[in-house]
Amino acid sequence: MTSGPERWNPQSRRRVRLAYLVSHPIQYQAPLLRRIAEETDIDLTVFFGSDFSVRGYRDAGFGVGVKWDVPLLDGYKHEFLPRLRDRGNASFASPVNYGMVRRLRGEFGEPAFDALWVHGYSTVNAMQGILAAKALGIPVLLRAESWLGDRERSDIKLALKKVFFAGLKQMVDAVLPIGTLNAEYWSTYFGDDIAQFTVPYAVDNDYFAQRAREAKDGRTALQAELGLDPAQPVILFAGKLQTRKHCDHLVEAYTRLSRTAGEEPHAYLVIVGDGEERAALERQAAATGLGSIRFCGFRNQSELPRFFDLATVFVLPSRHEPWGLIVNEVMNAGRAVIVSDDVGAAPDLIEDGVNGCIYPVGDVDALADALRRVLETPGNAAAMGQRAFECIQSWSFEEDLQGLRRALAYVAPGFVA
């Protein structure tokens, strides 16, 4: 526990007042916030810095205008903080808000909340919230996506980061790791004595499993729309077409599935998404001379289960991928998954050769071999997919809630986990 002003003691209360600070409404988080709000002993209030994701915005990664087609604000209490700056994106200095101290302090000067949960630490807003809570004696819970391999840094940056974290540790009471690699990150920068309560990076499993089941009725229509032979397997990529996602590696690995030069592989490659690399990828695909690669453009979140249902295997060949929540989504459709070892979800969700494959990032030969391992043996992909579905059922919002409740019991005496 950190030192600081004496905290308000809620021992006589059975209900904990939890504030959550985040940059903007996030499609993956909204159903989790609704689930937390269902708890009768957690009084949740969410503070947003901006509403750009609700209004619609141009996503730099996708390169297109985005307006999410799932409810972002329903089912939980929320407020939009008054803004000093809002560039319509989430970055170090956008959005920047004011009024956090007033909201945390309440009307009568005492803390209005028993704990503040902050998403991320590398923004002006996040640090304002943490400093405000520190001044008011409100415990801080910190959750972020970082892991030690997420990007390369110079020795000077690493040294400065350690100095920063030495100070930040004094203001944080507990961290909420999203998975194994994130937990290692906190231990490295905060030390092994920091309290950790795993709140895994999860999606709405019930939603994606149900949508995948519903998609089966439209599978024939989608196959016809894309000109696919139902007898052939489908390799799927879905995400932002950015350099670090390395869909180009997947296209190259796919060409190596041909038994002879110029022969079409016995599988289709379906690419869903848009972004800065799309034109280059289309040129790369055209240069192969293969007619079995399909580009489907950006599809909203509610449309993706149709493509998961279509897939035999899903591939995420990214470098520096903090987690990769689309892996969770696909596993709920009961599909085998191939990921690079630079995907943060890999250690927790993928068991090589069991429910998918993990290969060294950037190794195109290894990726091609992983595709063969999944596809060449009849029934192998389906068996892997079933095991993927079984695995993801224990990586859910219920585990999130258990971890959050344990963290609240740690920082709010009298609250029962």
N, C-alpha and C positions, 0 to 999 in steps of 0.2 A: 504494500500500500504506500502511496506517496504521502509526503508530509504536506502541511498546508493548513488553512483555516479550519477550525473545528466544524465538522459536518453535522448537518441536521440528522438526528437519529430517528428513523422511522420504525423503531421496534414495536410500537403500539399499533402499527398499521399492518394489514394483511395484503395491501395493494401497493405496488411499486409504480412510481411515476417515471416513465422512460421517455427521454427526448432522443430523437434520431436526426442527425444532421447529414445531408447529402446534397450534392450539387444540383440535381434535377430528378424528376421522375424517371425511373429506369424500368424498362419492360420486364426484365428478369426479377426485379425486386418487388414489384407491386403485389404479386400473389403472396409472397412471404410476409409482407407487411399486413396484408389482410388476415393472414393466418395468426400472426402475433396479436392483432387487435381482437381476435376471438377469445383470448385468454382473459378471464374475468379479473384476475389479480395483476394484470399488466395494463397500466393506463398509458398507451402509446400516443405520442404526438410527433409527427414527422415535420421537419423544417427543411424546405427546399430553397435553394438559392435562385433558381430560374425555372420557368415553365416552357423552355424552348422545345422540349421533347413532346409536350402536349400540343403546342401550336403547330408543330411541323418545322423542319429545318433541313438544311443541306448537309448530309453526312459526308465528311471529307474522305472517309475510307471507302464508302460505297460510290461516292461521286454522283449521287442522285439525291433529290428531295425525299425526305423520309417523314411519314406521319404514321405512327404505330397504330395497328388495327386491333389492339387489345386494350382493355381499360387500365389506365395508369393511376387513377386517383380514387377509385371506388373502394369503400369498405374500411377505411381507416381515417383518423383525424390527421389533418395536415394544414400547414400554413406556408405561404410564400413570403420569405423575408423581403423587406424593402431593399431595392437594389441601388448600388452606386455604379456598377458596371455589369453589362450583360451583352456579350458578343454573340450570343446564340450558340455557344458551345461550352464544353467543360475543359478548362485548362487551368494553369497555375493562377492566373489573374482574371478568370472569368468563370462563373459570376463572382462579383464581390458585393457583399451585403452589409447592412448595419442593423442594429436592433437585437443582436443575439444576447447581449448581456441583460437587456431589459426583459427578454422573454425567459431567460433562465432564472432571473432573480424574482420574478413575480411581483405582485402588487404591494406586498407588505415588507419587502426587503429580504425575507428569508428565501432560500432556494425553492424554486417552483417545481424542481424535479429531483429525483433520487439518484439518477444516473444520466449521463450523456453518452450516447453511442455515436461515434463519428466514422464515416466511410472515407478512408484515405487520410493522408497526412501532408501531402505535397502541394497544397493549395492555400491561398490566402484565407479563404473561408474556413477551411478545416482548422488551421492554426488559430484563427480568431475564436472559433468555438472552443477549442481545447484550452486556450488561455483564459477565456471567460469562465469556463467551468472550474479551472484551477483557482481563480480568484474567489469564486463563490463557495469553494469546498465541495463541489459536486464531483463524484467519481467519474472517470472517463474510461470508456471501453472503445478500443480501436480495432477496426477491421480494414484490411487492404488486400490487394492481389499480389504483391511483390514476392519474388523469390530470387535466390542468389544468382541464377543463371539467366535472368530475364534480359540483360543487356550488358555489353562490355563497358567498363569504366576505367579511367586512368587512375594511377596511384594517388594523384592529388585529390581527385573527386572522391575516391574511397576514403581517404583520410578525413576530408571535410564531412563526409557522410557520417563517419563514426563520431565526430564531434557533435554533429547535429543530433544524432540519436542519443548521445549521452545526456543532452539537455531534455530531449523529448521524453525520455524514460521517466524523468522526475514528474511529469505531468500526466502519465498514463497509469491507470490502476490495473488493467488487464487487457490482453489482446485476444482477438477472436480469429484464430487461424482458419483459412478456408480449405486447407489440406496439408499434406505432409511437407511439401516444399515450402509453403508459406510459414509453417511452424518452424522449420529450420532457419528461415530468414529472421524471424523474431528472436530466436535463441542466439543467433550470431550477433545481432545488433543491440539487443536488450539484455542478453545474458540468460542463463538457464533459470535465474530466480524470478523472471517475470511470470506472472500468473497467465496461463493460457487455457482457453476454453474453446474447443473446436466448434465452429459454426460453419459446416461444410458448404462449399459453393454448390448449390442445388438449384434445380428448376422445379416447376410445378409438374411433378411426375404424372399425376392423375390426368392433367390436361393433355399432355403430349401423348400419353398412352391411349387415351380415349380418341384423340384426333387421328392417331395412326390407325386405330381400328376402323374408324369411320371412313378413312381414305381408301380402304380396300374396295369399296363399292365403285369408286371412280378410277381405279387403277387402269382398266382397259381404255377408258377415254383419254387418260394422260399418256399412255403408251402410244395411242393413235396420234395424239396431238404432236408428239415428239418423233414420230416415225420409228418406233422401237419394235423389234421382234420380241414378243413376250417370252420366247424360249431362251433368250440370251440374258446373261447376268448384266447388272448395271453397277458401275463404279460411280459414286457420287462425291462431288465436292460442293459445299455450300458455305458461302461467307464472303467477306470483302476481298476483292481482287487487288490486293496490295502486294508489294514486293516481298514483305516478310512472311506472307501466307504461303508463298512458293507453290502456287498452283502450276507454275512452269515445270517444277520437278515432277509433278504428277503427270502432266502431259507427256514428258519425256519418258517416264517409267511406263506409261501406258503403251507407247509405241514399241517398247521392248517385249511386250506380250505377243507380238506377231511372231509366228513361227518362221516365216520367210519374209524377205524384204518386199514391201508393198502389200502384204497380205493383211486383211482386216483382223484385228484381235477378236477372239470369241467373247467379246463383252463390249458394252457401250461405256463411254465416259460422258457423264452429264455434269455440267458446271453451272451452278446456280449462284448468282451474285453479280455485282458490278463494282467498278472502281478504276483506279488509275492504270492498272495493268491489263484491262480487258482487251484493248486494241492489240497490244503486243501478244497476248495469249491467242487471240483469234488468228493473228499472222502465223504464230508458231503452229497452231493446229492446222491451218491451211497448208503449211509447208510440208506437213507429214503426208499429205495426199490421202489421208484416211477419211472416210465418210461416216464414221461412227462416233464423232465427238459432237456434243450438243451444248450450245450456250443458251441459257434460259433467262438471263438478266436478273435484276433484283426482284425478290419475292418477299412479301411481308411475313411476319412471324406466324400468322394463322395459316398461311399457305404451305409452309415448309413440311408439315407432316405428310402431305401428298407425295413429296419427293422422297422423304424417308421411307415411305411405304414402297415406293418404286425401286429403291436401292437394294442391292445384294450386299454391298459393303460400302462404308463411308470412310473417306480419307481426309485427314487434316495434317498436311505436311509442313506446318508453320515452324518458323524460327522465332524465338522470344515470344511465345504465347503464354501469358500469365496463367490462364486456366484453359479456356475453350469450352464454354457452356453448351455449345452445339453438340459436343460429344455426349453430354447428359441427355439432350433431347433425342438424339438418334438411338441411344441405348434404350430409351423408353419405347421405341418402335421395334425393338427386338432385332437390331441389325449389328453385324460385326463391324468393328472399328479399327482402322489402322491410323496410328499417330506417330509423329516424330518424337524423339526423346527430349525435344525442347518444348513440348506441350505440357503445361503445368498439371493437367488432370491425369497424366499417364501413370504416375506411381499409385494413385488411389483408385482409379477406375479400370485400367486396362492390365490384364494379365496376359503376357505374350504367349500366343499359341492356345489360349483358353477362350477368351471372348474377343480376341482381336490380335493385333501385332503392334510392337513398338520397334522402330528402326532408327539408326543414327541420322540426325537431321542433316540434310544435304547429300546423303548417300543415295543416289538415284538407283543404283544397282540393288541396294538393299530394299528400297521401296518396291521395285519391280518384283523382287523375290517374295516380299510380303504379300503382294497381290496374288502371285501364283500360289502361295501357301493357302490363302483363303479360298481361291476360286477353283483350283484344279481338281480337288477331291470332291466328288458329288456329296452334297449334304453337309459339307464342312462349314460353309458360311451360315447356314440355317442353325446349326448346332451352336456355333459361336454367338450368333444373335440371341438365341434363347438364354445363354449364360450371361450375355450382356444385360438383358432385360432383368434377370434375377439379381444381378449385382447392383443395378441402379436403384432397386427398390429400397435398399438400406442406406441410400445417400439422398436424403429427402428433407423436406421442410420440417418433418417431425424431429429429425436429428438436429436441425438448426435450432428448433425451439428448445430442445433439451440442453444444448450448449449455452444458449442465451440465458435460460433460467438458472443454470449453474453459475454463470458469470454475475447475474443480478444478485443471487444469494451471497456471493462473495463480497460484493461492494455495498449491498444494502442490508444491514443486519435486520433480522426479523422476517425477511422474505424467504419463503420455502421453495426450494428448487423442485 
